[in-house]
Amino acid sequence: MSDFSVSLAPSRLDQVINPWTWNLFTVNLGQSGDPKLERRILDEVGTYGRQIGQIGDAVEVLMSLIDRTKLNDQQQAVLTKLGDQLRMVALIKEQRALEKKLGYSTGASAPTTN
């Protein structure tokens, strides 16, 4: 009988998200074109989450200025979905602030979205 083998997973899964550094070792989740520059930006400007959060805040301001009656259904749906995500982030941040205040963590993770 001959051997049969199949692999459905990619041979390599990686994505640059944020190089984590601990005192004893560094975990790098991918390759950067300029790791020193990326590290400097993370240290001096802010984490990816903080940068994305500030972009989200700015987009929310722009979204408030748009006359949505001039948008088609698809465009309105895109803005609605982003608005929902921004509100969910705000709720999670509010929950975390309350947890810190009370000295308690629910340990709840955010629900997944499609």
N, C-alpha and C positions, 0 to 999 in steps of 0.2 A: 504494500500500500504506500503511495507517495504522500509526503508531507504537504499540508496545505496551510498557508499563512496569509493573513490579510491584516493590514494596519489602516484603520480609519482615521486616526489622529495625525495631525501634522508632525513632522519630525522635530520641529522647533517652534516653540511658543514664547515670544517675548515682546515687550513693549516698554518704551521708556516712559515711566510715570514719574518717579522721584527716586533718585539714588538715596538710600537710607544709610546713614553712618552711625555706628556705635563706637564706643571707645576701642574695642578690640578688632573690629572688622567692618567692612563696607559691603552692603548688598546693592548691586547695581542691576536694575531691571531692564537693561538694554544698553545700546550704544548711542552715544551722542556725538554729533559732529565736532563739538567743542565742550568737553566735560567741565573744564575749568570755568568757562564762561557761564555754563548752565548752573554750576554750583554757586558762583558769585551772585547770579540773579536770584536764585532761591534764598541765599543768605541775606542779600541786601534789599530785595524788592518784596519777596514773599513767596510762599509755597504756591504750587499750582492751584490748589483749592482757593487760596486767598486771591490769586490773580483772576481766576475764573469767577469768583464771587463778585469782585469789583466790576468785571465786564458785565456780569448779570445785572448788577445794580444800575449800570449806565444804560444797558439795553432796556431795562424796565422804565427808565425815565423817557427814553425815546418812544417806547411803546405807548406811553401815556399821552404823547403828543400826536399820535396817528389818528386820523379820521377813519375808523374801521368800516364805515359805510361805503367807502370807496374801494375796499378790497374785495376780491372774489372769495368764494367759500374756502378754497385751499389756503389762501393767504391768511384768512381769519383763523382757520384751524391751526396753522403753524404758530401764530401768535398766542392762541389760547393754550396750546400745549406747553409752550415755553413759560407762559404766565403761571400755569398750574405747577410746573416744576420749580419756578422761583418761589411760589407760595409754600410749597412743600419744604424747600430748603429753609425758609424763614421759620416754619413751624418746628422743624427739627432743631434749629438753633435755639428757638425759644424753649423747647423742651429741655435741651442740654443746659441752658442757663438756670432753669428751675431746678434741675437735678443737682447742679453745683451748689445752688443756694441751700437746698435741703440736705446736701451731703448724701444723696441717694442716686443710684443709676438704675434705670429700668433694664438696661442692656439690650433694649429693643433696636433692631436694625430697620433701616428704611425699607419700605416695600419696593419691589421692583416695578419698573414702568416699561411699557412697550413703546 
